[in-house]
């Protein structure tokens, strides 16, 4: 573009009127420097504070890890518990246990005790041998083990023989409990180096998928192999399940009993061992596995029989030396601060008593009654005074022609819809909504000729009716399965048989009072206003007691003898006998954990258990360290509703909620459910899960479905039979809505004949092969167990 002038960008006008005025508002260079330095100082100060805070957090974590390491491996820590579990029946763990104890002990000859101290490794350890085939003993040992060492044999012919069915079953149970630190010992490896490495690789590749990612495999044939493992083990930071770190516990190394002179049926149980987890207070309640909850009468803190720096001739703890251990100090409970052994609530028999009304209340009632008599009401012809009380006075509801919502199971509900709708015969486009409070029926109410004719089944006998119902049910059995269907009895009226049931317009949105018509067992249990807040307060209180180091507490890691009072004599004798095969575990209870309430567990049936598990059957619940007998009911878990549907059986392949009467326990805790074998055999694992909540107000509804079958269909109307067997039952259940398996919804209009047939009106055309259903609900509760705790067999 020759000759064109270059465009010059002109400066924009400023908000200042003149140059002198602009200079007034101009910032000096000194001020600019000062502002820049201040902003830079603020940025640098924030960065320095952030770095300082991160450094402080790192130091706190390092200090916590160092404290935990010193507590777990120092001289004041209890011996580490190593559980040797054989993955197959051919594995010999007794020889491996002897090799480990010989390595840690300085004893050259003679029997080596199960608990030893090694000054070379600066380690104390207790070695337990899991008996292959005894699931209960293996599980109790796994609850207290700091390290689970799975032992595999490399001499098996095929890779599938490295772990048998019992080993796989136990491993799944250990996973449900929560595995502590784990290792795998490989035994019987070849002596040749190449074949040894190949065999180790084969075993490792075959078993890696069965164990956690951080699980390591170690050869364990020679003393050198065990020596390498011990050097790694003493420096290893052990991990334990979270639920075990919330409560103090003790694995008894000696069990004894002292008879009580005042009560011949009671005795004092003596458990001797190391306290673990947290400090154990003499004022708190304790739970003995399988025996129940008890109070402590005394705690004797004794001199450690196997200190880490002991002399050569006193490095092991013999069973005969425990009785002669010197006591350091004795702790006795304070009657004012000792936790009471309160199990059930004592109901007040006068709590529900009604007092006589006052004169003012009686005068107000008389005035209200006079006002009701003076009020003029338009009633249908022939309506009695009692029936008139059921008619709603609200004019809005009268004008809209809305029926009763059916939430009440009373049968005396007047059908006000007959006069509320104009005649619209032949209308095929009714406006129905499923979530509406009632049905707006636009069909004509005029009786047709078919409805006025007597039914063909009027003269059928009872046997013929039963045979016809059976044939119809068999014909519909191939359709969609309805497990809640029940048959209406012929000899008992339905209004009496199902008197506790009621109808719900909507299972999700209809209201149900959780305090209504509670069973007598609810007077014996405890409830919390805010369970989460109570749990937080109880755990904070226990942590504060741990940090204060009070005089009434036995510190964690101390060797103590616990005196448990008021133990039944037969229970104590069986515990002493069972101590030979399985450990006896004692755990401290938090506040309120001895009181009965309604506990809810998330539960799933194990694949290996094929027998049906029916609701309210007696089961044994292993919840953490605790054991108790319960008779649960099962229900679904509805997130969007406060009501939950009861299940008659625990179905495989999905989680359900099991609700039981049991002592209060604060989550999280794992759950293992055992069911007694038929014929009195040892119980087997039936389900696993975890503790969900403690809530007596959780509404669990049992659902039943009454079914009927259309006999005549005329447009939107149908005559339905075999749902009821007398017209009084039809009038009783008239407010409840009916529905069909093909998706129609409707209501009962009136009974037809004398054999329980009824005329129904639906929101669409009904097919002849359809099934008419009526859903009824009642609240269900767990069953109170006959005995609360399982007694171990001798």
DRENZAMI-570909 format. One record per residue (C-alpha): x, y, z; residue in one letter. Coordinates in steps of 0.001 Angstrom, whole numbers, padded with zeros to 6 digits, always signed. Layout:
XYZA ...
***
This chain:
+000000+000000+000000X +002191+002764-001305X +001674+006263-000085X -000460+005237+002881X +000373+006706+006238X +001410+004418+009046X -001161+004171+011812X -000012+005640+015102X -001563+004469+018351X -002641+007534+020215X -002317+007553+023957X -005595+007069+025821X -006974+009732+028012X -006351+009285+031674X -008630+010096+034575X -006372+012997+035563X -007264+016399+034152X -003716+017754+033971X -000063+016755+034315X +000337+018537+037612X -002674+016764+039034X -001265+013445+037825X +002049+014091+039597X +000189+014537+042840X -001129+010969+042668X +002119+009514+041378X +003775+006996+043742X +007372+007677+044547X +010103+005126+043972X +010732+004861+047700X +007131+003991+048360X +007172+001439+045529X +010182-000269+047079X +008595-000310+050520X +005331-001828+049194X +007186-004462+047172X +009313-005430+050190X +006250-005759+052421X +004445-008000+049951X +007597-010039+049435X +008040-010358+053187X +004446-011572+053563X +005018-014240+050887X +008300-015336+052401X +006760-015407+055875X +003893-017645+054733X +006343-019974+052994X +008566-020111+056070X +005570-020880+058291X +004478-023636+055929X +007943-025194+055890X +008158-024962+059663X +004763-026650+060066X +005722-029489+057691X +009004-029957+059543X +007165-030139+062850X +004749-032759+061481X +007645-034854+060204X +009350-034701+063567X +006142-035708+065335X +005703-038690+063038X +009303-039751+063567X +008904-039438+067332X +005681-041472+067243X +007296-044201+065139X +010339-044276+067414X +008116-044472+070496X +006076-047262+068962X +009237-049147+067995X +010661-048818+071508X +007349-049871+073009X +007109-052953+070782X +010722-054113+070980X +012112-052593+074177X +012675-054213+077538X +009329-052873+078838X +007335-054361+075973X +005603-057749+076251X +007009-060719+074325X +006088-060789+070659X +003606-063527+069801X +004562-065600+066746X +001879-067938+065403X +003071-070836+063243X +000194-071910+060990X +000599-074966+058705X -000911-074471+055254X -001409-078216+054830X -001722-081247+057077X +001671-082624+055973X +003592-079657+057395X +005270-080279+060757X +005287-077005+062714X +006438-078532+066006X +009981-079050+064696X +010051-075480+063355X +008823-074111+066703X +011533-076036+068518X +014195-074694+066124X +013055-071087+066706X +012951-071497+070484X +016376-073168+070502X +017757-070281+068479X +016403-067687+070894X +017086-069622+074072X +020420-070441+075661X +019197-073789+076956X +021319-076539+075455X +019292-079543+076571X +015888-080232+078015X +012458-078965+077139X +012280-075371+075937X +009293-073274+077156X +007048-071443+074711X +008211-067995+075898X +011912-067160+075784X +014196-064114+075888X +017290-063654+073748X +019994-061200+074759X +021717-061736+071398X +018750-060570+069357X +017445-058302+072150X +014071-059922+071671X +011444-061759+073682X +009033-064026+071864X +006169-066435+072490X +005753-069141+069861X +002281-070646+069335X +001553-073712+067194X -001805-073678+065410X -003448-077125+065496X -004415-078147+061978X -008143-078911+061827X -009201-076916+064922X -010631-073687+063510X -011699-072140+066835X -008252-072559+068396X -006534-071198+065287X -008818-068167+065277X -008244-067389+068948X -004485-067588+068420X -004693-065287+065397X -006522-062654+067492X -003489-062176+069767X -000666-062919+067311X +001776-060133+066467X +003153-062142+063540X +001414-064941+061637X +004003-067203+060004X +002394-069472+057408X +004450-072633+056911X +004502-074378+053520X +006314-077538+052447X +008236-077616+049161X +007967-081401+048822X +004340-081365+047640X +003767-083090+044296X +001614-080342+042734X +001227-076623+043318X -002359-077022+044507X -001127-079152+047448X +000818-076292+049026X -002391-075142+050736X -005258-077531+051455X -008958-076801+051960X -008659-076205+055709X -005700-073864+055217X -007593-071886+052588X -010672-071706+054813X -008638-070497+057799X -006883-067922+055651X -010227-066437+054569X -011306-066266+058224X -008035-064537+059154X -008651-061969+056406X -012093-061234+057839X -010586-060742+061307X -007795-058534+059977X -004331-059909+059379X -001377-058639+061412X +002147-058762+059973X +002618-061953+057959X +005495-064029+056568X +005711-067396+054821X +008238-070035+055876X +009222-072574+053225X +010373-075914+054604X +011863-079065+053043X +013813-077310+050299X +016459-079319+048357X +020056-078993+049465X +021410-078359+045950X +021579-074632+045298X +019971-074592+041826X +017143-076924+042738X +016677-075004+045989X +016214-071678+044175X +013874-073227+041609X +011727-074829+044288X +011548-071561+046223X +010446-069696+043071X +007721-072251+042378X +006340-072041+045912X +006521-068239+045920X +004745-067867+042566X +002036-070325+043651X +001239-068667+046988X +001834-064965+046280X -001799-064313+045331X -003056-065725+048645X -001217-063256+050901X -000815-059480+051218X +001577-057636+048951X +004087-056907+051727X +004275-060573+052780X +007787-061989+052333X +008902-065586+051830X +011772-067035+053867X +013445-070466+053751X +013338-072071+057195X +015296-075299+057038X +018578-074452+058714X +019718-072400+061662X +021294-069830+059321X +017950-069276+057589X +016218-068636+060892X +019119-066441+062014X +018656-064162+058981X +014931-063956+059606X +015371-063081+063289X +017657-060153+062526X +014997-058772+060197X +012161-059600+062566X +013608-057748+065557X +013885-054543+063490X +010533-054954+061774X +007726-052562+062600X +004769-054829+063225X +001263-053868+062123X -001852-054985+063967X -005560-054573+063147X -007085-051288+064253X -009762-052902+066417X -007095-054581+068570X -005484-051235+069458X -008649-049783+070993X -008838-051988+074093X -006400-053581+076555X -006144-057349+076416X -004232-060194+078023X -003321-063663+076762X -003255-065888+079820X -000086-067909+080364X -001535-069522+083487X -005164-070138+084461X -006212-071027+087987X -009311-070819+090161X -009961-070209+093861X -013327-071378+095303X -015490-068800+097009X -016434-069710+100558X -019454-067434+100660X -020992-068833+097460X -020376-072491+096597X -021440-071994+092966X -019026-069087+092408X -015259-068789+092393X -012440-066359+091655X -010677-066928+088336X -006947-066125+088210X -005405-065197+084864X -001674-064487+084698X +000058-062910+081712X +001290-059753+080038X -001063-056801+079540X -001067-055626+075949X -002497-052805+073892X -003353-050248+076593X -003260-049869+080337X -005791-052023+082171X -007657-050379+085035X -008787-052405+088021X -012036-050399+088011X -013119-051338+084487X -015045-054408+083414X -013384-057269+081579X -014599-059934+079160X -013240-063477+079288X -013545-065139+075890X -016609-067350+075826X -017351-066940+079542X -018876-063470+079832X -018357-060058+081426X -017038-059735+084969X -015572-057343+087542X -012039-057422+088897X -011409-057854+092599X -007643-057233+092435X -004677-056849+090091X -001217-057921+091202X +001641-056426+089192X +004455-058937+089433X +008122-059070+088647X +008828-060024+085048X +009882-063697+085062X +011845-063385+081804X +013531-059973+081652X +015531-059250+078534X +018833-058990+080391X +018315-061989+082657X +021009-064373+083772X +021634-067579+081915X +019838-069830+084349X +016731-067624+084493X +016200-066771+080855X +013149-068930+080324X +009779-068988+081972X +008866-072388+083270X +005312-073133+084210X +006419-074088+087736X +008126-070763+088321X +005060-068614+087682X +003595-069348+091084X +006779-068165+092774X +007057-064851+090923X +007541-061958+093282X +004778-059367+093428X +005633-055687+093109X +002360-053963+094010X -001323-054700+094287X -004243-052694+092835X -007690-052792+094411X -010832-051245+092928X -012423-048103+094293X -016122-048755+095082X -017049-045219+094011X -015312-045270+090642X -015599-048957+089726X -017724-049626+086665X -020918-051464+087707X -021747-054754+086004X -025045-053508+084615X -026412-055783+081900X -030162-055217+081617X -032283-052225+082387X -034726-052690+085242X -038059-051336+083983X -040301-049326+086284X -043696-051097+086469X -045383-047747+087172X -043755-045911+084265X -046720-046489+081962X -049399-045802+084582X -052009-043212+083640X -052856-040630+086294X -056380-039447+087009X -057230-036306+084995X -057503-033001+086789X -060725-030982+087082X -059515-028480+084481X -058815-031276+081988X -062250-032795+082591X -063951-029420+082116X -062068-028847+078854X -063096-032291+077625X -066764-031513+078398X -066571-028251+076440X -065028-030004+073449X -067735-032659+073556X -070507-030010+073611X -068967-028221+070637X -068882-031461+068676X -072557-032101+069413X -073548-028578+068327X -071693-028909+065017X -073965-029860+062111X -072669-032509+059784X -074028-034019+056608X -073925-037763+056982X -075038-040577+054679X -078364-042152+055423X -078210-044872+058058X -074844-043766+059545X -074507-044489+063261X -072848-042140+065767X -069803-044405+066053X -069402-044551+062263X -069742-040798+062037X -066631-040386+064173X -064570-041894+061356X -065677-039331+058759X -063085-036588+058244X -064382-033056+058764X -061793-031390+056530X -063718-029824+053626X -060684-029916+051351X -060487-033679+051641X -064242-034038+051138X -064196-031947+047984X -061227-033750+046480X -062686-037184+047143X -059471-038498+048594X -059678-041830+050381X -057900-042901+053475X -054230-043621+052800X -054478-047129+054234X -051773-046660+056820X -054179-047657+059577X -055125-051289+059756X -058616-050569+061135X -061375-051884+058933X -064058-049221+059628X -063204-046719+056897X -066093-045263+054872X -065830-045191+051118X -066384-041486+050431X -065324-041760+046794X -068715-043021+045608X -070291-039594+045902X -067154-037663+044999X -066778-038619+041297X -069227-037948+038521X -070289-040708+036205X -067819-041014+033333X -068572-044423+031870X -066440-045347+028934X -063466-043178+029846X -060290-045075+028972X -057712-042439+029970X -057616-042278+033805X -055002-040070+035457X -053121-042246+037957X -049899-041523+039822X -048050-044234+041718X -046829-042022+044529X -050187-040248+044957X -051828-040464+048355X -054863-042290+046873X -056373-043258+043537X -058491-040750+041556X -060940-043075+039913X -062707-041770+036798X -064546-044963+035988X -068245-045399+036452X -069443-046960+039676X -072576-048378+038118X -072860-052094+038664X -072841-054185+035544X -074846-057248+035003X -071815-059476+035498X -071106-058022+038926X -074608-058638+040219X -074628-062284+039209X -073546-064766+041884X -070161-066312+041416X -069808-069740+039946X -067778-070883+042979X -070490-070186+045552X -071339-073860+045967X -067733-075210+046012X -066612-077204+049014X -063512-076390+051067X -061488-079192+049472X -062427-078020+045990X -061407-074446+046819X -058042-075599+048148X -057430-077745+045066X -058278-074890+042743X -056019-072456+044606X -053176-074977+044406X -053646-075434+040674X -053657-071678+040062X -050518-071181+042137X -048724-073940+040283X -049707-072366+036976X -048225-069011+038087X -045080-070502+039639X -043156-070062+036391X -043710-066292+036469X -041637-063912+038545X -040836-065308+041985X -042463-063596+044964X -040939-064982+048180X -043269-062941+050409X -046499-064552+049204X -048591-066233+051893X -051888-068083+051723X -054910-066759+053537X -056127-069487+055929X -059588-070911+055393X -060371-071651+059037X -059165-068354+060556X -060427-064926+059413X -057742-062836+057765X -058534-059837+059968X -057534-061970+062993X -054669-063852+061401X -053037-060639+060101X -054216-058285+062845X -050656-056982+063462X -050128-056064+059819X -050904-052774+058142X -050773-051344+054653X -048335-048708+053434X -049021-046403+050541X -045284-045999+049941X -042598-048115+051590X -040097-045289+051190X -042076-042199+052233X -044868-043437+054523X -044289-042712+058193X -043788-045347+060878X -043291-044372+064502X -040205-046209+065873X -041586-045972+069448X -044934-047568+068628X -045996-050929+070104X -042539-051964+071279X -042050-055513+072637X -041363-056172+076339X -037674-056828+075573X -037214-053145+074724X -037772-052303+078402X -034618-054294+079235X -032188-052650+076793X -030350-049312+076638X -030315-046663+073914X -028216-043566+073171X -029471-040115+072261X -026428-039697+070005X -024394-042866+069551X -021548-041240+067586X -021081-038546+070224X -021116-041122+073031X -018529-043259+071269X -016259-040271+070757X -016571-039303+074423X -015882-042860+075669X -012788-043320+073490X -011451-039889+074506X -011987-040803+078167X -010058-044063+077753X -007226-042257+075960X -007050-039658+078717X -006802-042403+081339X -003964-043944+079331X -002029-040666+079146X -002460-039738+082806X -000787-042921+084043X -003128-043364+086997X -002328-045494+090024X -005266-047847+089460X -003955-049000+086077X -001580-051789+085122X +000635-050349+082345X +000836-052086+078997X +003653-054622+078971X +003533-055377+082680X +003315-058923+083981X +000187-059141+086111X -002167-061562+087787X -005857-060673+087474X -008432-061764+090040X -011851-062059+088379X -014653-062416+090890X -018069-064079+090756X -017248-066512+087965X -019531-069592+087839X -017686-072665+089040X -018499-074833+086019X -017405-072069+083619X -014062-071640+085394X -013402-075383+085410X -014074-075643+081687X -011814-072673+081000X -008993-074371+082899X -009486-077493+080804X -009730-075605+077507X -006517-073700+078271X -004496-076737+077195X -005571-076464+073542X -006523-072808+072997X -005459-069538+074611X -007718-067892+077174X -008046-064206+076288X -009207-061376+078519X -010007-057930+077147X -010942-054726+078923X -014326-053211+078173X -015002-049568+077506X -017743-047681+079282X -021315-048976+078614X -020026-052093+076826X -021688-054498+079257X -025215-053163+078692X -027674-054828+076344X -028969-053077+073253X -029789-053784+069586X -026687-054219+067426X -026665-054243+063630X -024010-056061+061612X -023218-056047+057924X -023052-059761+057203X -022429-062057+054232X -022827-065802+054004X -019598-067653+053228X -019443-069687+050040X -018349-072861+051811X -021514-073006+053935X -024394-074436+051896X -027060-075073+054540X -029808-072436+054860X -029554-069880+057664X -033017-068980+058861X -033862-065852+060802X -034009-066173+064604X -031820-069272+064645X -029270-069501+067435X -025814-068435+066211X -022498-067699+067921X -021139-064224+067172X -017379-063602+067466X -017032-059804+067583X -013390-058914+068085X -012290-060538+071350X -015865-061012+072527X -018201-063955+071988X -021935-064133+072599X -024955-066137+071513X -027650-064340+069514X -030773-065028+067461X -030689-062464+064664X -033138-061278+062074X -031924-060304+058615X -032935-057278+056588X -031943-055249+053575X -030015-051994+053809X -032063-049183+052257X -030066-045987+051880X -033008-043808+050815X -035476-044925+053466X -035749-045265+057228X -037543-048613+056818X -035862-051869+055889X -037432-055051+054580X -036926-058215+056602X -035470-061314+054961X -036520-064756+056142X -033176-066310+055180X -029608-065111+054816X -029037-065320+051074X -025626-066130+049622X -023729-063756+047370X -024805-060434+048901X -024593-058469+052117X -027477-058191+054546X -027979-056562+057938X -028194-058862+060966X -029881-057332+064028X -029471-058934+067456X -029886-058322+071165X -026307-058202+072476X -023999-056198+074757X -023091-052760+073427X -019854-052716+071445X -018293-049717+069760X -017259-050148+066107X -015183-050847+064089X -015018-054555+064883X -014899-057681+062689X -017533-060393+062881X -017283-064160+062452X -020558-066082+062769X -020556-069751+063773X -023455-072148+063595X -023637-075353+065570X -023338-078499+063501X -026156-081025+063413X -025556-083821+065888X -023598-081768+068415X -020380-081423+066421X -018030-078487+066515X -019516-075239+065134X -018636-074177+061613X -018238-070735+060056X -021495-069627+058473X -020982-065918+057738X -018542-063038+058113X -018990-059289+058367X -018455-056252+060585X -020277-054186+063184X -022367-051429+061607X -024173-049562+064388X -026071-049728+067689X -029604-048434+067138X -032812-049807+068712X -034903-047434+066558X -034000-049092+063262X -037325-050106+061678X -037356-053597+060147X -040626-054537+058469X -041804-058016+057629X -043702-058020+054358X -046387-060444+053276X -048295-060496+049993X -051866-061747+049782X -052739-062907+046276X -056014-063214+044432X -056991-064105+040888X -059423-062340+038549X -062607-064205+037759X -064333-061632+035562X -062806-058573+033956X -064831-055668+032615X -062747-052747+031338X -061138-051223+034459X -063126-053339+036883X -062535-056925+037911X -063992-059447+040292X -061158-061019+042297X -061438-064226+044323X -059346-066368+046702X -057587-063394+048335X -060119-063557+051173X -062744-066116+052118X -065469-064001+053754X -066879-060522+053060X -065935-059201+056537X -062244-059606+055665X -062790-057693+052436X -064322-054769+054312X -061509-054869+056892X -058704-054613+054322X -060638-052297+051999X -058400-049184+052621X -055252-051022+051490X -054217-050534+047886X -053928-053537+045576X -051553-054083+042655X -050907-056698+040024X -047833-058493+038780X -048285-056855+035363X -048023-053354+036838X -051633-052263+037455X -052715-050500+040628X -056139-050147+042095X -058398-050317+045117X -061021-052578+046634X -064538-051281+046031X -066831-053745+047744X -067290-057456+048543X -069250-059656+046165X -071133-062684+047432X -070453-064569+050646X -067167-066394+049831X -064757-063478+049996X -064798-062307+046394X -064445-058584+045859X -064874-055988+043156X -061718-053967+042409X -061101-050925+040222X -057722-050499+038509X -055909-047770+036630X -055823-049787+033437X -057195-052814+031699X -056602-056039+033579X -055605-059266+031863X -057284-062526+032739X -054016-064319+033566X -052784-061551+035874X -052434-061894+039668X -053838-059331+042111X -051659-058702+045180X -051985-056817+048457X -048870-055896+050470X -049055-055853+054260X -046312-054989+056750X -045544-055404+060437X -042463-054510+062434X -040172-057376+063339X -037705-057671+066219X -034839-060028+067088X -035403-062853+069524X -033960-062659+073015X -031317-065396+073465X -031801-068043+076125X -028155-067737+077249X -025839-064887+076336X -022391-066470+076236X -021120-069794+074868X -019446-072021+077426X -016339-073753+076042X -016420-077527+076035X -013957-079335+078198X 
***
